[in-house]
Amino acid sequence: MKRDVKAIVKEMTLEEKAGMCSGKDFWHLKSVERLGIPEVMVSDGPHGLRKQADEADHLGLNDSIKAVCFPTACATACSFDRDLLEEMGERLGEECQAENVSVILGPAVNIKRSPLCGRNFEYFSEDPYLASQMAAAQIKGVQSKHVGTSIKHFAANNQEHRRMSCSSEIDERTFREIYLGAFETAIKEAKPDTVMCSYNKINGEFASENYRLLTEILRDDWGFEGYVMSDWGAVNERVKGLKAGLDLEMPGSGGCTDKEIVEAVKNGDLDEAVLNTAVERILNIIFKFTDNRQEAVFNREEDHKLAAKIAAESMVLLKNEGILPIQPEGKKIAFIGKFAEQPRFQGGGSSHINSFKITGALEAAKEIAEVTYAQGYEVKEDKVDEKLLEEAVQTAKEADVAVIFAGLPDAFESEGYDRTHMRMPECQNLLISEIAKVQKHVVVVLHNGSPVEMPWADDVEGILEAYLCGEAVGQAEVGLLFGQANPCGKLAETVPYKLSDNPSYLHFPGDGKTVEYKEGVFVGYRYYDTKEMPVRYPFGYGLSYTTFEYSDMQVSAEEIKDTETLKVSLKIKNTGNMTGKEIVQLYVADKTGAVSRPVKELKNFVKVELQPQEEKTVEMELDKRSFAWYCTELADWYAATGEYEILAAASSRDIRLRKTVKVISSQNLPLSVSRNTTISELLENPGTAVMIKELAESLVAHMGGSQEAEEGNAAAEAITPEMSMKMMENAPLRSMRSFMGMKEAELDALIQKLQDAVV
Ligand code: BGC
């Protein structure tokens, strides 16, 4: 049914329109019965449905309906699997249809700037491209079921500390390339119905009343057509927010901000047309849902199975010295650690799901092997319990293999506050090292939402990173440990050796009022790899029980215009004897030297399944954006003319194949010529290059730089013409006056001539 929303808005009173712009309560929008506007519900998100029926809150304090807790974003991102995320989205969409939820609040795509952010478990990656791809897939999946999504938290909300008041201070290039990047690509590719603005300020202006963010960037630049809602309680000044592009305030304000809107229209401070537009946007999405209701059942058993499959495809095998997969026959296997029995599989706060059922590893292993168990540590308190420790060491000693289930307890990371260090509880670190003293064959399985220091990494034979992998975590762990499935996840973030290695270390979380993003675009592997810094495990890294060989990389052209697309293909072969999946990553390295950039950046990836000895050709595309950086002078993306290396890699530190291509830019950087414009700037512009080269050469000659290096001519021996030319490049035009005796009027004429020649 095609609705004439504009006509409905015309029928609404000023009060009804203002009322439409804030929630009725925590989770509902208001209805206007006389005009057939129904009441709709929104719910968290992002990795399960948190539909609250009774006492409402936004921090997960009160119970919601029983639902399926899928793996959290820190885990699903490691799958690098667009199809899988789309499937998860479809299932979430169906659950929403079954429960009459119009918008599910997610996905959350904020960049993992520091391992300390309490909410990293809800975020995908340190890389904006990977985050965008995972988010776009999830959005497409949910929305294919005619349920809306709300991509969040827009923008630069990369810490919990003072999240409702702190200002993220970011330069424009960094903002565009890193912190807006995931939003931009996901919004353009998947068109989420709504965007949720964040609590924080950006360069001094609250996101909720930031016209540049909510209108100029989001709508004018990116073409977003849905509605913007506030994070819960993120509104500071309501009327200012509405003018900036914040359509819906959540939750309700008990009517007081609605009154402010009415007042502002009446006294002429707010143009009623702005209000009408906001209401139209909200109504469009409401009717999109109510006019497309689908019969759906919430099949929790089926969804639990999907949660197990996603978990198995997301976990990352970090270390394996021949210990995995475990052959259970005739072996005594010990499972150690509380998390084997009661796994940690999700984070605290608004995303907390009232899980329908939970499968821990101990329970899941029953069908496969006989295992002994010892609790090992307490979760509630980081205190060594000698009895538990002793019992665990003894159990491990008596076994042939010990699998320790460890990680971060709930209190260590959550929405609402950040971690202060990157360590695991000391009682768990001690447990692992004590067991490693008596048992050679140890595997550690980690449950955490963000990287931890691993002082014991060299003392164990295997490490499986399970992250926070949803309610079916145990099933997936056991499948991987015993080889029923082959690990195929790769890290969506770098694991540094220690916190102080992280690029944001000196500036995170700021002084409470502001947080400065001083590391610029050098976030995550962009920093570690450019610095050539040793890391515990690099971005994009993960092991398999089989091996893969990369060969025969081809590019569709040696040279492309920046308006063209480059196709890259290569062969990938499973050289082992178990079916497996490889994540092939494509990085681009800018060799033009036009600007300071990370040594490489992820620009595409593909996940491919191969039977033993099978070989497939995979193909990926790169476009202008894959080569470009955000040039503030142009206020646009810019790929300088020159060479770029295309790297096909198994991780950011494991480059298997490379090819060089040339990109020809269709843009020239703007150049305003003045007496202080340098020779090098003029050499870069094709319009002025020839003219300035001739002049520079004669300037060099004037300064004696063309002298041949004769025997005994000390000056000429010390400074060659090439050296003079290099020095000259840094000279401003006014040097012509000092060193060539150019008159002021001649200099002015030259400046004019050069300006006319600029292209
Ligand atoms: C969170 C959002 C969440 C909202 C509603 C806020 O505290 O930041 O992510 O969607 O509450 O629960």
Residues whose N, C-alpha, C, O or C-beta is under 5 A from the ligand:
A	BS01	BGC	D44 H58 L105 D231 W232 S350
